[in-house]
Amino acid sequence: MSANRPSAIEKAVWLHAKDLNEFRPETLLKYGIKLSTARKFISYWQTRGWTVITRTDESKRRFYCEAELAKKLPQLVSAEPTAEGNMWRAIRILRTFTPTDVAAHANAGGVEVTVPKARS
């Protein structure tokens, strides 16, 4: 998780977590991440001021995102998949690729990526 570019998983988890009234790291496990990852995400969100500790009980901290604060937070993902986003994900996963490889792997989520598009 980089300071400027949250991962796709973190973006997806954030979209759900920011709408919760209150959550603990264990709450985020239902989104398919490990407990250690949930704690890292929350720590990152805290350093950015996106979440705050609301209370502690029996040494279990609970976090929340204020509704007014959530309106001011950066939109980490767009609602619609894009060809560019799909191509970047394919490139990061493949590491070694041709435009044909990128086009083949980036056709997902209702987005069509042609070889000329991938080449450009």
N, C-alpha and C positions, 0 to 999 in steps of 0.2 A: 504494500500500500504506500504509494508515494504521496507527498504532501500536496501535489497539484493534480494528480490524476488518480482518483479512486478506482479500484477494480470494478469490473462488471458485477461481481458478487456483492461487493460493498454497496454499490448503487442500488441494487435490487433490495437488499436488506434495509437500507436507509429509507427507501420509499415506504416500506411497511412500518418500520420503527417510528418514524416521525409522526405517524397517525395514531400511535398508541398513547393512551393517557399516561401510562407508567409501564416500565419494563425492567427486567433484570437480564443479565447475560443469558440465563437459561431460557428466557422467553424467546430469544432469537434463534435457538436451535431448530425450531420448526421450519426455518427457512433453509435448512440443509447445510449449516456450517458447524464447525466444531466449537466447543466452549472457549478454547483459547483464542480462536478467531473472533468470536463474539466479544470477548474482553478487549482484544486489540482494536476492533471497530469502535467500541464505546469509548475507549481511552482516546482514540483519535478524534471522535466527535466532541469529547469533553474539551480537548485542547483547542478546538475551533470554537467552543462556546455554543455548540449546537444542542448539547444535552447538559443537564445539571442533576446533581444528586438531590432527590426529594426527601428521602428518609433512609434510615438504616434500621434494621430489626434483626437481631441475632446475627450480627456481622454480615448480613446480606444487603448490599446497597441496591436501591431502586433508582432508576433514572427516568427522566421524562423530557419531552421536548415541548416547550410552551407553544401554544397555538399561535400567538402573535409572533414569536420568534421564528416559527416554521414558515410563516409567510415571507420572511426576509431572507431565508436560507437559500443558498444556491440551488438551482434545479440541476441535479446531478445527471439525470438522464432525460432524454426526450421520450414522449409517449410512443412515438412511431420509430420503428427501426429504419436505418438509412443504409444506402449502398456503401457509403464511406465507412460507417461504423462496422458493418459486416466485413468489409475488406480488411480493416485494421485488425479486427479480431482474428481473421484467417491468417494474416501475415504473422501476428504474434504467436499463433499456435504452430504454424507450419515452419517458421524460421528460414527454411530454404524452399523457394517456390518460383514458379513461372507465372505469367499473367493468366494462363489457362488454369493453373492450380488455384489461384486466388479466386477467379470467377466461379470455379466449380464449388469451392468451399464457402463462398460468400452468398450464394443463393439460398437464403433462409428468411423466415419471417415475412414472406410475401414480397420480398425485395428481389428483383431480378438484376443480376450483375453480368454484363457481357464481357467477353475477352477484351474488346477495345476499351471499355470503361476501366477494366482492371489494369490494362496497359498504361492508360493515361494517369 
